[in-house]
Amino acid sequence: MSSHPLIRRLVPLAALAVLAGCGDPGGGDYPRLLPLSQLNAPPAVPAHAASRSSICSTSSPAS
């Protein structure tokens, strides 16, 4: 008795179950992209780091 017919029936069902999890229930666009204004913006420095960066920038580089 061969199990090939059983495997031929189960493989498409397993593939269907795996692919069913890939859908977006909201139906939105994929992927969501960042706006260029946010992407090209300079990096934000937190307030607690801004005071430290001014201390570090006053030291003279070694020549």
Biopython code that builds the backbone (N, CA, C, O; Angstrom):
import numpy as np
from Bio.PDB.StructureBuilder import StructureBuilder

atoms = [
    (1, "MET", "N", (0.842, -1.181, 0.000)),
    (1, "MET", "CA", (0.000, 0.000, 0.000)),
    (1, "MET", "C", (0.889, 1.247, 0.000)),
    (1, "MET", "O", (1.749, 1.395, 0.869)),
    (2, "SER", "N", (0.692, 2.111, -0.936)),
    (2, "SER", "CA", (1.526, 3.297, -1.101)),
    (2, "SER", "C", (0.863, 4.511, -0.462)),
    (2, "SER", "O", (-0.361, 4.638, -0.470)),
    (3, "SER", "N", (1.690, 5.409, 0.097)),
    (3, "SER", "CA", (1.151, 6.620, 0.733)),
    (3, "SER", "C", (1.218, 7.825, -0.197)),
    (3, "SER", "O", (0.909, 8.940, 0.225)),
    (4, "HIS", "N", (1.615, 7.627, -1.453)),
    (4, "HIS", "CA", (1.747, 8.739, -2.393)),
    (4, "HIS", "C", (0.442, 9.480, -2.645)),
    (4, "HIS", "O", (0.468, 10.710, -2.666)),
    (5, "PRO", "N", (-0.695, 8.823, -2.838)),
    (5, "PRO", "CA", (-1.933, 9.576, -3.044)),
    (5, "PRO", "C", (-2.298, 10.427, -1.825)),
    (5, "PRO", "O", (-2.831, 11.527, -1.970)),
    (6, "LEU", "N", (-2.013, 9.925, -0.644)),
    (6, "LEU", "CA", (-2.297, 10.685, 0.570)),
    (6, "LEU", "C", (-1.414, 11.927, 0.651)),
    (6, "LEU", "O", (-1.888, 13.004, 1.013)),
    (7, "ILE", "N", (-0.142, 11.783, 0.317)),
    (7, "ILE", "CA", (0.784, 12.918, 0.338)),
    (7, "ILE", "C", (0.383, 13.941, -0.716)),
    (7, "ILE", "O", (0.452, 15.146, -0.473)),
    (8, "ARG", "N", (-0.036, 13.465, -1.887)),
    (8, "ARG", "CA", (-0.456, 14.378, -2.952)),
    (8, "ARG", "C", (-1.689, 15.181, -2.557)),
    (8, "ARG", "O", (-1.896, 16.278, -3.076)),
    (9, "ARG", "N", (-2.496, 14.669, -1.667)),
    (9, "ARG", "CA", (-3.662, 15.413, -1.193)),
    (9, "ARG", "C", (-3.302, 16.356, -0.049)),
    (9, "ARG", "O", (-3.875, 17.439, 0.066)),
    (10, "LEU", "N", (-2.368, 15.956, 0.786)),
    (10, "LEU", "CA", (-2.039, 16.755, 1.966)),
    (10, "LEU", "C", (-1.115, 17.926, 1.667)),
    (10, "LEU", "O", (-1.208, 18.959, 2.331)),
    (11, "VAL", "N", (-0.230, 17.798, 0.691)),
    (11, "VAL", "CA", (0.717, 18.873, 0.380)),
    (11, "VAL", "C", (0.000, 20.149, -0.059)),
    (11, "VAL", "O", (0.329, 21.216, 0.461)),
    (12, "PRO", "N", (-0.960, 20.102, -0.985)),
    (12, "PRO", "CA", (-1.661, 21.349, -1.334)),
    (12, "PRO", "C", (-2.457, 21.934, -0.167)),
    (12, "PRO", "O", (-2.537, 23.154, -0.022)),
    (13, "LEU", "N", (-3.039, 21.079, 0.657)),
    (13, "LEU", "CA", (-3.777, 21.581, 1.819)),
    (13, "LEU", "C", (-2.841, 22.252, 2.820)),
    (13, "LEU", "O", (-3.190, 23.280, 3.401)),
    (14, "ALA", "N", (-1.661, 21.680, 3.024)),
    (14, "ALA", "CA", (-0.687, 22.287, 3.930)),
    (14, "ALA", "C", (-0.185, 23.610, 3.364)),
    (14, "ALA", "O", (-0.014, 24.574, 4.110)),
    (15, "ALA", "N", (0.052, 23.667, 2.059)),
    (15, "ALA", "CA", (0.496, 24.917, 1.435)),
    (15, "ALA", "C", (-0.583, 25.982, 1.541)),
    (15, "ALA", "O", (-0.274, 27.150, 1.778)),
    (16, "LEU", "N", (-1.832, 25.604, 1.373)),
    (16, "LEU", "CA", (-2.936, 26.549, 1.500)),
    (16, "LEU", "C", (-3.029, 27.085, 2.926)),
    (16, "LEU", "O", (-3.285, 28.273, 3.124)),
    (17, "ALA", "N", (-2.826, 26.231, 3.910)),
    (17, "ALA", "CA", (-2.874, 26.670, 5.305)),
    (17, "ALA", "C", (-1.738, 27.643, 5.615)),
    (17, "ALA", "O", (-1.938, 28.616, 6.342)),
    (18, "VAL", "N", (-0.558, 27.390, 5.074)),
    (18, "VAL", "CA", (0.584, 28.281, 5.302)),
    (18, "VAL", "C", (0.355, 29.623, 4.622)),
    (18, "VAL", "O", (0.608, 30.669, 5.220)),
    (19, "LEU", "N", (-0.118, 29.608, 3.389)),
    (19, "LEU", "CA", (-0.332, 30.849, 2.653)),
    (19, "LEU", "C", (-1.510, 31.654, 3.192)),
    (19, "LEU", "O", (-1.562, 32.867, 2.989)),
    (20, "ALA", "N", (-2.436, 31.023, 3.859)),
    (20, "ALA", "CA", (-3.577, 31.746, 4.425)),
    (20, "ALA", "C", (-3.124, 32.690, 5.529)),
    (20, "ALA", "O", (-3.783, 33.700, 5.777)),
    (21, "GLY", "N", (-2.028, 32.390, 6.191)),
    (21, "GLY", "CA", (-1.508, 33.252, 7.241)),
    (21, "GLY", "C", (-0.752, 34.456, 6.716)),
    (21, "GLY", "O", (-0.388, 35.332, 7.501)),
    (22, "CYS", "N", (-0.505, 34.531, 5.421)),
    (22, "CYS", "CA", (0.264, 35.631, 4.845)),
    (22, "CYS", "C", (-0.586, 36.837, 4.475)),
    (22, "CYS", "O", (-0.040, 37.900, 4.178)),
    (23, "GLY", "N", (-1.882, 36.702, 4.484)),
    (23, "GLY", "CA", (-2.745, 37.796, 4.055)),
    (23, "GLY", "C", (-2.861, 38.887, 5.105)),
    (23, "GLY", "O", (-2.678, 38.632, 6.295)),
    (24, "ASP", "N", (-3.164, 40.104, 4.666)),
    (24, "ASP", "CA", (-3.374, 41.237, 5.560)),
    (24, "ASP", "C", (-4.876, 41.429, 5.726)),
    (24, "ASP", "O", (-5.555, 41.793, 4.766)),
    (25, "PRO", "N", (-5.411, 41.191, 6.921)),
    (25, "PRO", "CA", (-6.856, 41.313, 7.093)),
    (25, "PRO", "C", (-7.365, 42.734, 6.888)),
    (25, "PRO", "O", (-8.532, 42.917, 6.540)),
    (26, "GLY", "N", (-6.532, 43.731, 7.091)),
    (26, "GLY", "CA", (-6.949, 45.110, 6.893)),
    (26, "GLY", "C", (-6.964, 45.508, 5.429)),
    (26, "GLY", "O", (-7.612, 46.486, 5.056)),
    (27, "GLY", "N", (-6.260, 44.763, 4.605)),
    (27, "GLY", "CA", (-6.225, 45.058, 3.182)),
    (27, "GLY", "C", (-5.405, 46.286, 2.836)),
    (27, "GLY", "O", (-5.556, 46.841, 1.747)),
    (28, "GLY", "N", (-4.535, 46.722, 3.748)),
    (28, "GLY", "CA", (-3.733, 47.916, 3.495)),
    (28, "GLY", "C", (-2.584, 47.640, 2.550)),
    (28, "GLY", "O", (-2.286, 46.491, 2.222)),
    (29, "ASP", "N", (-1.940, 48.721, 2.116)),
    (29, "ASP", "CA", (-0.787, 48.575, 1.237)),
    (29, "ASP", "C", (0.375, 47.965, 2.006)),
    (29, "ASP", "O", (0.550, 48.233, 3.195)),
    (30, "TYR", "N", (1.150, 47.163, 1.341)),
    (30, "TYR", "CA", (2.314, 46.546, 1.955)),
    (30, "TYR", "C", (3.498, 46.776, 1.054)),
    (30, "TYR", "O", (3.358, 46.570, -0.151)),
    (31, "PRO", "N", (4.603, 47.169, 1.513)),
    (31, "PRO", "CA", (4.931, 47.632, 2.860)),
    (31, "PRO", "C", (4.592, 49.103, 3.045)),
    (31, "PRO", "O", (4.491, 49.854, 2.075)),
    (32, "ARG", "N", (4.420, 49.500, 4.283)),
    (32, "ARG", "CA", (4.198, 50.917, 4.581)),
    (32, "ARG", "C", (5.542, 51.609, 4.545)),
    (32, "ARG", "O", (6.463, 51.225, 5.266)),
    (33, "LEU", "N", (5.660, 52.611, 3.723)),
    (33, "LEU", "CA", (6.931, 53.308, 3.549)),
    (33, "LEU", "C", (6.947, 54.600, 4.356)),
    (33, "LEU", "O", (5.907, 55.215, 4.589)),
    (34, "LEU", "N", (8.147, 55.004, 4.780)),
    (34, "LEU", "CA", (8.300, 56.275, 5.485)),
    (34, "LEU", "C", (8.211, 57.424, 4.499)),
    (34, "LEU", "O", (8.693, 57.306, 3.372)),
    (35, "PRO", "N", (7.606, 58.532, 4.900)),
    (35, "PRO", "CA", (7.630, 59.708, 4.031)),
    (35, "PRO", "C", (9.061, 60.232, 3.900)),
    (35, "PRO", "O", (9.854, 60.106, 4.832)),
    (36, "LEU", "N", (9.391, 60.817, 2.751)),
    (36, "LEU", "CA", (10.753, 61.312, 2.536)),
    (36, "LEU", "C", (11.134, 62.394, 3.533)),
    (36, "LEU", "O", (12.299, 62.491, 3.917)),
    (37, "SER", "N", (10.175, 63.209, 3.962)),
    (37, "SER", "CA", (10.493, 64.261, 4.928)),
    (37, "SER", "C", (10.982, 63.661, 6.243)),
    (37, "SER", "O", (11.857, 64.229, 6.896)),
    (38, "GLN", "N", (10.430, 62.533, 6.629)),
    (38, "GLN", "CA", (10.873, 61.878, 7.862)),
    (38, "GLN", "C", (12.168, 61.108, 7.624)),
    (38, "GLN", "O", (13.025, 61.041, 8.506)),
    (39, "LEU", "N", (12.307, 60.538, 6.455)),
    (39, "LEU", "CA", (13.499, 59.759, 6.139)),
    (39, "LEU", "C", (14.739, 60.637, 6.018)),
    (39, "LEU", "O", (15.825, 60.236, 6.435)),
    (40, "ASN", "N", (14.584, 61.844, 5.445)),
    (40, "ASN", "CA", (15.712, 62.747, 5.229)),
    (40, "ASN", "C", (15.943, 63.721, 6.374)),
    (40, "ASN", "O", (16.855, 64.545, 6.297)),
    (41, "ALA", "N", (15.150, 63.651, 7.427)),
    (41, "ALA", "CA", (15.299, 64.569, 8.554)),
    (41, "ALA", "C", (16.599, 64.273, 9.301)),
    (41, "ALA", "O", (17.012, 63.116, 9.385)),
    (42, "PRO", "N", (17.248, 65.305, 9.843)),
    (42, "PRO", "CA", (18.455, 65.055, 10.637)),
    (42, "PRO", "C", (18.090, 64.274, 11.895)),
    (42, "PRO", "O", (16.961, 64.379, 12.375)),
    (43, "PRO", "N", (19.009, 63.506, 12.430)),
    (43, "PRO", "CA", (18.695, 62.705, 13.611)),
    (43, "PRO", "C", (18.366, 63.589, 14.808)),
    (43, "PRO", "O", (18.988, 64.629, 15.021)),
    (44, "ALA", "N", (17.397, 63.164, 15.569)),
    (44, "ALA", "CA", (16.996, 63.917, 16.757)),
    (44, "ALA", "C", (17.918, 63.549, 17.916)),
    (44, "ALA", "O", (18.216, 62.374, 18.132)),
    (45, "VAL", "N", (18.362, 64.546, 18.648)),
    (45, "VAL", "CA", (19.216, 64.326, 19.812)),
    (45, "VAL", "C", (18.356, 64.534, 21.053)),
    (45, "VAL", "O", (17.759, 65.600, 21.209)),
    (46, "PRO", "N", (18.277, 63.536, 21.944)),
    (46, "PRO", "CA", (17.483, 63.697, 23.159)),
    (46, "PRO", "C", (18.029, 64.827, 24.030)),
    (46, "PRO", "O", (19.209, 65.168, 23.950)),
    (47, "ALA", "N", (17.165, 65.401, 24.857)),
    (47, "ALA", "CA", (17.559, 66.539, 25.689)),
    (47, "ALA", "C", (18.705, 66.182, 26.628)),
    (47, "ALA", "O", (19.606, 66.995, 26.836)),
    (48, "HIS", "N", (18.686, 64.989, 27.194)),
    (48, "HIS", "CA", (19.753, 64.622, 28.132)),
    (48, "HIS", "C", (21.088, 64.412, 27.416)),
    (48, "HIS", "O", (22.144, 64.523, 28.040)),
    (49, "ALA", "N", (21.056, 64.113, 26.129)),
    (49, "ALA", "CA", (22.295, 63.927, 25.377)),
    (49, "ALA", "C", (22.811, 65.247, 24.817)),
    (49, "ALA", "O", (24.003, 65.369, 24.537)),
    (50, "ALA", "N", (21.947, 66.226, 24.649)),
    (50, "ALA", "CA", (22.368, 67.508, 24.083)),
    (50, "ALA", "C", (23.342, 68.217, 25.015)),
    (50, "ALA", "O", (24.302, 68.829, 24.548)),
    (51, "SER", "N", (23.115, 68.145, 26.317)),
    (51, "SER", "CA", (24.023, 68.808, 27.252)),
    (51, "SER", "C", (25.388, 68.122, 27.259)),
    (51, "SER", "O", (26.409, 68.796, 27.390)),
    (52, "ARG", "N", (25.425, 66.817, 27.122)),
    (52, "ARG", "CA", (26.697, 66.093, 27.081)),
    (52, "ARG", "C", (27.455, 66.377, 25.787)),
    (52, "ARG", "O", (28.682, 66.473, 25.798)),
    (53, "SER", "N", (26.738, 66.511, 24.677)),
    (53, "SER", "CA", (27.431, 66.743, 23.409)),
    (53, "SER", "C", (28.108, 68.107, 23.396)),
    (53, "SER", "O", (29.143, 68.270, 22.750)),
    (54, "SER", "N", (27.545, 69.095, 24.099)),
    (54, "SER", "CA", (28.197, 70.402, 24.149)),
    (54, "SER", "C", (29.465, 70.341, 24.993)),
    (54, "SER", "O", (30.413, 71.080, 24.729)),
    (55, "ILE", "N", (29.499, 69.488, 25.986)),
    (55, "ILE", "CA", (30.705, 69.323, 26.810)),
    (55, "ILE", "C", (31.801, 68.649, 25.982)),
    (55, "ILE", "O", (32.959, 69.061, 26.029)),
    (56, "CYS", "N", (31.439, 67.628, 25.236)),
    (56, "CYS", "CA", (32.424, 66.893, 24.443)),
    (56, "CYS", "C", (32.953, 67.718, 23.280)),
    (56, "CYS", "O", (34.105, 67.545, 22.884)),
    (57, "SER", "N", (32.147, 68.602, 22.727)),
    (57, "SER", "CA", (32.594, 69.353, 21.561)),
    (57, "SER", "C", (33.553, 70.475, 21.932)),
    (57, "SER", "O", (34.203, 71.026, 21.044)),
    (58, "THR", "N", (33.671, 70.841, 23.224)),
    (58, "THR", "CA", (34.583, 71.908, 23.624)),
    (58, "THR", "C", (36.013, 71.420, 23.769)),
    (58, "THR", "O", (36.943, 72.226, 23.791)),
    (59, "SER", "N", (36.202, 70.106, 23.870)),
    (59, "SER", "CA", (37.567, 69.608, 24.009)),
    (59, "SER", "C", (38.278, 69.708, 22.670)),
    (59, "SER", "O", (37.677, 69.473, 21.621)),
    (60, "SER", "N", (39.552, 70.055, 22.707)),
    (60, "SER", "CA", (40.311, 70.232, 21.471)),
    (60, "SER", "C", (40.832, 68.886, 20.993)),
    (60, "SER", "O", (41.227, 68.057, 21.812)),
    (61, "PRO", "N", (40.842, 68.653, 19.691)),
    (61, "PRO", "CA", (41.364, 67.389, 19.162)),
    (61, "PRO", "C", (42.884, 67.340, 19.302)),
    (61, "PRO", "O", (43.560, 68.369, 19.288)),
    (62, "ALA", "N", (43.397, 66.137, 19.434)),
    (62, "ALA", "CA", (44.848, 65.953, 19.553)),
    (62, "ALA", "C", (45.500, 66.183, 18.198)),
    (62, "ALA", "O", (45.011, 65.694, 17.180)),
    (63, "SER", "N", (46.584, 66.911, 18.181)),
    (63, "SER", "CA", (47.272, 67.203, 16.915)),
    (63, "SER", "C", (48.545, 66.414, 16.826)),
    (63, "SER", "O", (49.269, 66.520, 15.836)),
]
sb = StructureBuilder()
sb.init_structure("model")
sb.init_model(0)
sb.init_chain("A")
sb.init_seg("    ")
for serial, (resi, resn, name, xyz) in enumerate(atoms, 1):
    if name == "N":
        sb.init_residue(resn, " ", resi, " ")
    sb.init_atom(name, np.array(xyz, "f"), 0.0, 1.0, " ", f" {name:<3s}", serial, name[0])
structure = sb.get_structure()
